[in-house]
Amino acid sequence: MISTRVKSIATSLASGAAELTAVALLHGVGAPAAITFSVVQLLGSAITFTLHKAWVFDAARTGSVAAELSRAAPVLGGAFVLNTVLPSLGTSVAAMPAIVAYLASQALVYLLWSFPLNRRRVFRRTTPGRSHALGLYNLGDEPEAFALAS
């Protein structure tokens, strides 16, 4: 069995590859930094949420996508803001190349914001049979099984 953390890192790498390609393309055609990083965050959020639901946290058949997105919205929104503002500041204030600013921001936001909040708030681990105020519960006996209640 692949651990949740390893799956999450793989998801971040896949999403990051798509995002990095988009940064290079948009920066290459002269798009402003804020627009480039905003578009890239929308792409990354869609990829990440889909892979987290379907694979990382084994929540593919656990309920309404709309309800799950509402629980994930603060995490995705925070990551969107952080990953738009930080690399924009990196390119404009610190004169970093767009790719370097993007990579630095992605690493910081993943480690300090996205993974911890997805794991603890959106796809929270619980013990079998116990429900929580957020409506989250454990689907099975696997120690890494996570799911969202519908």
matplotlib code that plots the C-alpha trace (Angstrom):
import matplotlib.pyplot as plt

x = [0.0, 1.3, 1.1, -1.1, 1.9, 3.6, 0.4, 0.1, 3.6, 3.1, -0.1, 1.8, 4.5, 2.0, 0.1, 3.4, 4.5, 1.3, 1.6, 5.3, 4.5, 1.8, 4.1, 6.7, 4.2, 2.4, 5.6, 7.0, 4.2, 4.5, 1.5, 1.6, 2.9, -0.3, -2.4, 0.1, 0.2, -3.6, -4.3, -1.8, -3.4, -6.8, -5.3, -3.4, -6.4, -8.6, -5.9, -5.1, -8.6, -9.5, -6.5, -6.9, -10.5, -10.0, -6.7, -4.8, -7.5, -9.6, -12.7, -14.0, -17.4, -18.0, -20.5, -21.4, -18.6, -20.2, -20.2, -16.6, -15.5, -17.2, -15.0, -11.9, -12.6, -10.7, -7.7, -7.8, -8.6, -5.7, -3.3, -4.6, -3.9, -0.5, 0.7, -0.4, 1.0, 4.2, 5.7, 4.4, 6.3, 9.3, 9.4, 8.6, 10.3, 13.1, 13.7, 13.6, 13.0, 9.3, 10.1, 12.3, 9.6, 6.9, 8.9, 9.8, 6.2, 4.9, 7.2, 6.4, 2.7, 2.5, 4.5, 3.0, -0.6, -2.0, -0.9, -1.5, -5.0, -6.1, -5.1, -6.5, -9.5, -10.7, -9.9, -9.5, -8.4, -10.7, -11.2, -13.7, -17.3, -16.7, -18.1, -16.9, -18.5, -17.2, -18.9, -15.7, -15.2, -12.9, -14.0, -12.1, -9.5, -6.5, -4.5, -4.3, -8.0, -9.6, -13.0, -15.6, -19.2, -21.8]
y = [0.0, 3.5, 5.9, 9.0, 11.3, 9.6, 9.7, 13.4, 14.1, 12.3, 14.3, 17.5, 16.5, 15.7, 18.9, 20.8, 19.5, 20.8, 24.1, 24.5, 24.0, 26.6, 29.1, 28.7, 29.0, 32.0, 33.8, 33.0, 34.9, 37.8, 37.4, 39.5, 37.7, 38.0, 36.6, 33.8, 32.6, 33.0, 30.8, 28.3, 28.1, 27.4, 24.6, 23.2, 23.4, 21.4, 18.7, 18.5, 18.3, 15.6, 13.4, 13.9, 12.9, 9.9, 8.6, 10.2, 10.1, 7.3, 9.5, 8.8, 7.5, 9.3, 12.0, 15.1, 16.8, 20.1, 19.4, 18.2, 21.2, 23.5, 21.9, 22.1, 25.7, 27.5, 25.3, 25.8, 29.5, 30.0, 28.2, 30.2, 33.5, 32.4, 30.9, 33.9, 36.6, 35.0, 34.3, 37.6, 39.3, 37.1, 38.2, 41.9, 42.7, 40.1, 40.0, 36.2, 34.3, 33.3, 29.5, 30.0, 32.1, 29.6, 26.6, 28.3, 29.3, 25.9, 24.2, 26.5, 26.5, 22.7, 22.1, 24.8, 25.1, 22.6, 19.2, 19.8, 21.3, 18.7, 16.0, 17.5, 19.5, 18.3, 14.6, 14.1, 10.7, 9.3, 6.0, 3.5, 4.2, 7.6, 10.6, 14.2, 17.6, 18.2, 15.0, 13.2, 9.5, 6.6, 4.1, 1.1, -0.7, 0.7, 3.1, 5.5, 5.4, 8.8, 9.8, 12.6, 12.0, 13.0]
z = [0.0, -0.9, 2.0, 1.8, 2.0, -0.9, -3.0, -2.1, -3.1, -6.4, -7.0, -6.3, -8.7, -11.5, -10.9, -10.6, -14.0, -15.6, -13.7, -14.6, -18.2, -18.1, -16.3, -18.9, -21.8, -20.3, -19.2, -22.7, -24.4, -22.1, -19.9, -16.7, -13.7, -11.7, -14.6, -15.2, -11.6, -11.3, -14.4, -13.2, -9.8, -11.3, -13.3, -10.3, -8.0, -10.5, -10.9, -7.2, -5.9, -8.5, -7.7, -3.9, -4.1, -6.5, -5.3, -2.4, 0.2, -1.4, -1.4, -4.9, -3.9, -0.6, -1.5, -3.4, -5.2, -4.4, -0.6, -0.8, -2.7, -0.1, 2.6, 0.4, -0.8, 2.1, 1.5, -2.3, -1.9, 0.5, -1.8, -4.8, -3.0, -1.6, -4.9, -6.8, -4.5, -3.4, -6.9, -8.2, -5.4, -6.1, -9.7, -9.2, -5.8, -5.6, -9.4, -9.4, -12.6, -12.9, -12.7, -9.6, -7.9, -8.8, -7.5, -4.2, -3.6, -4.4, -2.0, 0.9, 0.4, 0.0, 3.1, 5.3, 4.0, 1.5, 2.8, 6.5, 5.9, 3.4, 5.8, 9.0, 7.8, 4.4, 4.4, 8.1, 9.5, 12.1, 13.8, 12.3, 13.2, 14.8, 13.1, 13.6, 13.6, 10.1, 8.9, 8.2, 8.8, 8.1, 5.4, 6.4, 8.4, 6.5, 8.6, 5.7, 4.6, 4.6, 3.3, 3.3, 4.4, 2.0]

ax = plt.figure().add_subplot(projection="3d")
ax.plot(x, y, z, "-o")
ax.set_aspect("equal")
plt.show()
